[in-house]
Amino acid sequence: MENKNLNALNKFEIEDIIKNAIKEDLGAYGDITSKYIFNQDDFSESCIVCKEKEGAVLCGIDVAKFIFEEIDAKVKFIKLKNDGDYLSMGEKICEIKGSTLSILKSERVSLNFIQHLSGIATITGKFAEISSKYGVKITETRKTIPNLRILEKYAVRCGGGYNHRFGLFDGILIKDNHIAAAEGVSKAISMLRNKIPHTLKIEVEVKTQGELLEAIESKADIIMLDNMGFEEMKKSVRIIREKLNEQCKIEASGNVRLDILEEICKTGVDLISSGAITNSAKAVDFSLELEG
């Protein structure tokens, strides 16, 4: 699967995540089981293998490489696959050679990242395979595990998806509580337009036809149709196109599932955001196996 939307991770961006994960597992005393069995100069060769029967989209191999480097720079980590590659059951993604102790110290932490991130990439790939036929982009939401957002959003890209705003700081999205507190969509948009830089776009979440009309009249840049049925969504898309043409992007969100994804795509929206691709992704089965 070719993924032109994939941007590689830099180690410095996730260094704290890696160090904290290693500290969580090794604590102050290290691997007390392995260090009483093996010496530091004991040598092993190993590999990490995909064990998922239905196959998977790989994500996290570079994270694993960074973990091995952090624990022992002398370990040789040879990548056989890259993030974004589709894997069949039994395929090796890397070969690892070095200190047996170092390999065993790195094993669980590396696998935890690979399994979790590949799970996100794999389910995103299933969503993107359907949506791409309609020219619709799949994005995630902010429903991510605290402190892992940068990795989970990277995993979405590995699966062929696109990223929504990273956090509250880099994009404007007027949601239901903003609307309630501001006493209406129009008032919320008006307050923002008077204060924000001209370079920022305004997205607003609407649940009703009344809110939709307010968003259109206020010329929102992006309108999110939240938890609407298919027919209401189609009607809303038609109204937006009639009033604002293509200058307004249309996003669908709320209870987005794989079994109804195609019907949502057929409504004519530009984007579909799903919390499920990050917060409900099933981990992919991988194992580290010592050879000989």
C-alpha positions, 0 to 999 in steps of 0.5 A, a space after each residue: 500500500 503506497 501512502 503519500 500522506 506518511 511523514 516519518 517520526 523524528 526521535 526527538 519528538 517522542 524521546 520522552 515517551 520512549 524514556 518513560 515507557 522504558 522506565 515504567 518497565 525496568 524501574 530502578 532494578 532492570 530485568 531481574 529475571 534475565 540478569 540472573 540467567 544471562 551475562 551481559 556478553 551473552 549474544 542472541 539473534 531474534 526477529 519480530 513477526 506478525 502473528 495476525 491471521 488476517 494481516 495488518 498495516 505496520 506502524 511502530 517499527 521506527 519506535 521499536 528501533 529507537 527503544 532498542 537504541 536507547 537501551 543498548 546502542 550496540 544492538 543491531 536493528 535491521 528493518 525488513 519492513 517500513 511503517 505503512 507496509 501491509 503485512 501477511 501473517 508470519 512476515 518478519 518486520 525486522 532482525 535484531 542482533 546483540 546482547 541477550 539481556 538488551 533484547 529481552 529488556 527491549 522486547 515488551 516495550 517495543 511490542 506494546 508500541 508496535 501492537 497498539 499503533 499497528 492496530 490503529 493503522 490497520 483499522 484506519 486502512 479499512 476505513 480509508 479503503 472505502 472512503 477513498 473510492 468517494 474522494 472522502 478523507 478519513 481523520 481521527 479526533 482528539 479521543 486518544 490515549 494521554 501522552 500518546 497523541 503524536 504516535 496515534 496520529 502518526 499511526 492514522 497517517 500510516 493507515 492512509 488517513 489524515 490528521 484533524 487538529 492536534 489539540 485545542 491550540 492549533 485549530 478552531 472548532 466550535 462545539 455544542 458547549 461553546 454554542 450553549 455558553 455563547 447562546 447560539 452558533 451565530 454569536 459564537 462565530 461572530 465573537 471569534 471573527 472579531 478576535 482571531 487572526 485572519 489566517 485561521 479557519 472557523 469550524 463549527 459543529 451543528 446538530 440541527 437544521 437551525 444550527 446549520 442555517 446559522 453556520 451558513 449565514 455566518 459563512 463558517 469555513 468548515 461545517 461538521 454535521 454531528 450525529 445526523 442520519 443519512 437523509 438529514 446529512 444529504 439534505 444538509 450537504 445539498 443546502 451547504 453546496 447551494 449556499 456556499 458552493 465549494 468554499 465550505 468544507 463539510 465534515 461528518 462525525 459522530 458514531 462513525 462505524 465501518 459498516 455504515 461508512 459507505 453510506 456516509 461517504 455517499 452523502 457528499 461530505 468532504 471529511 469523516 472524523 472517527 474517534 473509533 480509529 484511535 480509541 477502539 482499535 484492536 491491538 495487532 498480534 506480534 511476537 519477538 522470537 529468539 533464533 537458535 
